[in-house]
Amino acid sequence: MIWKVLSCLVRMLPLVKVHSPEVRAGKRYLCDPLKPLVMGAEMISFLLQSYPYERMLKIRKRNLSPSLVTYYKKPLLLHQGHMQWLFDYEGRRYLDLFAGVVTVSVGHCHPKVTAAAQKQLGRLWHTTNLYMHPSIQEYVEKLAALLPDPLKVVYLTNSGSEANDLAMFMARIYTRNFDLICFRGGYHGGSPYTLGLTCIGSYKHGVANAFGCQSTMLPDVFRGPWGGSHCRDSLVQTIRKCSCSQGCCEANDQYIEQFKDTLSTCVPKAIAGFIAEPIQGVNGVIQYPKRFLKEAFQLVRERGGVCIADEVQTGFGRTGSHFWGFQTHGVVPDIVTMAKGIGNGFPMAAVVTTPEIANSLAQNLHFNTFGGNPMACVVGSAVLDAIAEDGLQKNSKEVGTYMLLEFAKLREKFEIIGDVRGKGLMIGIEMVKNKDSCEPLPAEEMSQIWEDCKDMGVLMGRGGIYNQTFRVKPPMCITKQDAAFAAEVFHAALMRHLERTVAS
Ligand SMILES: Cc1ncc(COP(=O)(O)O)c(C=O)c1O
């Protein structure tokens, strides 16, 4: 026992420092402005109670899905989160730029959301919607108020895949058509139904699926065949040049031609619909030409289809300029799906649609045991309050813009940054061998930069078909000071990469 306590105390030593360039330079400093929250008795008790790290690794390998991806060579063992920060089991602090895959919207353990959940835990967990409970009415009224007319009917589910399953089902029932169009590179879920819409090869398994799901060319203005210097809705454009005059976009026209080609070659005259993320998330923050969705929506509606916006990553103010990603394209979808940020980490999701589409589903029963349970509804409600009260959409815009421009400066400086893009707190940094070829940066080099950032205290996501893009989508409470720190760390990691390249 004595040994165990002593070893705990030794493991707590790093509590007094944070990983940062200053630490790497040998200048240890106290963890300000936020002290680690796990000092003292609570940390000792956690370390005493928890399994040793090696044992956890073994259990993970033996008893969890072998298809699990575990980030980093030495996987992180996290113990606590507070707003934009995560703390590992030894008290090391990390700036979380990935937010549990774009899920922690208002901040880890946001005090208001935590308090609401704790209050409800002691009151009522579950009833199903066979009975009334106040929280569901309060929540859907609040959520629906944030959507434009006629998107006013809310279905509550438990995950993004489940929400998209339901949206697919709705589109087919309402239109009485079957075929759905989606973008290559899109991720819409891992359930058998949604896997038909998910077009990233590594998620595809060799089983029959995707009946009635047709993928179309992704209008990717950086890596795709067409793109220029003012295609996308971002303060940072691609490094490609074009001669389009103001108001015209040749890349858009070419990609729309491809969309029309899909309509005339892959689907019947009447279709069920089209699904798109307003900005592709898993595929590394891909933005389409500004007019693309508007024109595509019109073509889909001409074929009798409905338009589905998958707001699982782009919703809840993350893009900064608007609350929903579809608003940035000047369109109103027929069905909107949302998850992740909706619950700040609580497993919940939603589909919002029009009364007309909802009525088509009312011919038969549709039931979901946990969807809209009291816990989820109070959490969802508190998340909406926190977004409004903490000014998080505005913060996404201000801090996101600052960070985007900081990363864009690094693109000027480093040959291996091919593209910097995004909006608000949804930023992608696409890494290449060099700007001429734009070939993806080799995996080992990508991983080393990423590991170095982690070692300096910054966690980033990865994405893209070749896993070549760093994804920056932090909790929306991140500050400008954090953003400056993140850019500094990324710069230091790129310098180390340069040193390695010169040395080899
Ligand atoms: C855009 C998008 N849609 C749907 C999903 C599926 O959500 P879930 O993992 O909650 O099923 C994801 C998950 O990453 C996503 O990014």
PDBQT file of the ligand as one rigid body, heavy atoms in Angstrom, charges set to zero:
ROOT
HETATM    1  C1  LIG A 601     -21.399  14.304 -40.514  1.00  0.00    +0.000 C 
HETATM    2  C2  LIG A 601     -21.691  13.091 -39.689  1.00  0.00    +0.000 A 
HETATM    3  N1  LIG A 601     -22.887  12.495 -39.799  1.00  0.00    +0.000 NA
HETATM    4  C3  LIG A 601     -23.210  11.417 -39.065  1.00  0.00    +0.000 A 
HETATM    5  C4  LIG A 601     -22.310  10.871 -38.180  1.00  0.00    +0.000 A 
HETATM    6  C5  LIG A 601     -22.681   9.662 -37.376  1.00  0.00    +0.000 C 
HETATM    7  O1  LIG A 601     -22.856  10.013 -36.046  1.00  0.00    +0.000 OA
HETATM    8  P1  LIG A 601     -22.749   8.923 -34.885  1.00  0.00    +0.000 P 
HETATM    9  O2  LIG A 601     -21.318   8.533 -34.766  1.00  0.00    +0.000 OA
HETATM   10  O3  LIG A 601     -23.289   9.655 -33.679  1.00  0.00    +0.000 OA
HETATM   11  O4  LIG A 601     -23.611   7.779 -35.266  1.00  0.00    +0.000 OA
HETATM   12  C6  LIG A 601     -21.053  11.459 -38.023  1.00  0.00    +0.000 A 
HETATM   13  C7  LIG A 601     -20.057  10.913 -37.098  1.00  0.00    +0.000 C 
HETATM   14  O5  LIG A 601     -18.899  11.209 -37.129  1.00  0.00    +0.000 OA
HETATM   15  C8  LIG A 601     -20.736  12.606 -38.805  1.00  0.00    +0.000 A 
HETATM   16  O6  LIG A 601     -19.549  13.218 -38.698  1.00  0.00    +0.000 OA
ENDROOT
TORSDOF 0
